[in-house]
Amino acid sequence: MIRPAVRSLLSALVLASAGPALGAPAATPGGAGGWALAAQDSPRRDADEEALRALVADIARSWARGDAGGVLSRASERGVRLQIAGGGSSPQSHRRAEAVLRRLLEDADGGRASAGMVSVVGGSPTRGFGELLWESGAGMPGLVRTVVYLGFEMEDGRWRLSEIRLL
C-alpha cells in the first residue's frame, strides 16, 4: 500500500517529467513543500489558441452550410484523416476527403453546427484540436447530436486541418 504522501510525491514527479512532453504545464516546487503548476500562458500560446478558436468557428459555419469545400479550405497539404461511421482513418487526398464530406453533409439533411472546446496541445509540430457540436436531421424524426473532433497541425505558421472524426 502506498502512503498518501508518497503517492503525492510520485504524482508530482510524473507530472514534472511527462507533463511538458504531453503539452501539460511543468510542475515546479511550490510553497509549504508542495508542487505548483508553472503558468505557460505565453503570448504566443494565447495567440495560437485564439487563431485556432477562430478557425474552428469558421469551419463550424461552413459545416452548417453543408460546404465541404469550405470545411477543407485549410486542410493539410499531406491530406486529412477521416473517421466517419466506424471507417478507417487513413489520410485522404483533398479531393477524396471533400467528396466523402460532401456526401455526409448532404445525407445529414441540414442542421446546425457550433464550435465547442478548443485546445493547443503542443509538440513538434504544434498540434491542437477543436470540436464541433453538430445537430442534424439525418433523415430521422428529431435531431441527431454528434460531436465532431477536428485535429490540427501548425504548418508554416498557420493551423491546418489534419483530421476529422465523428464521435
RAZIJO-V533680 format. One record per run of one state. SS is the DSSP state (alpha for helix, beta for strand, coil for the rest). FROM is the first residue (numbers start at 1). LEN is the number of residues. If there is no record, write none. Layout:
SS:FROM:LEN
SS:FROM:LEN
//
This chain:
coil:1:3
alpha:4:15
coil:19:1
alpha:20:3
coil:23:4
beta:27:3
coil:30:1
alpha:31:3
coil:34:1
beta:35:3
coil:38:5
alpha:43:23
coil:66:2
alpha:68:7
beta:75:1
coil:76:4
beta:80:4
coil:84:7
beta:91:2
coil:93:1
alpha:94:14
coil:108:4
beta:112:11
coil:123:4
beta:127:10
coil:137:7
beta:144:12
coil:156:2
beta:158:9
coil:167:1
//
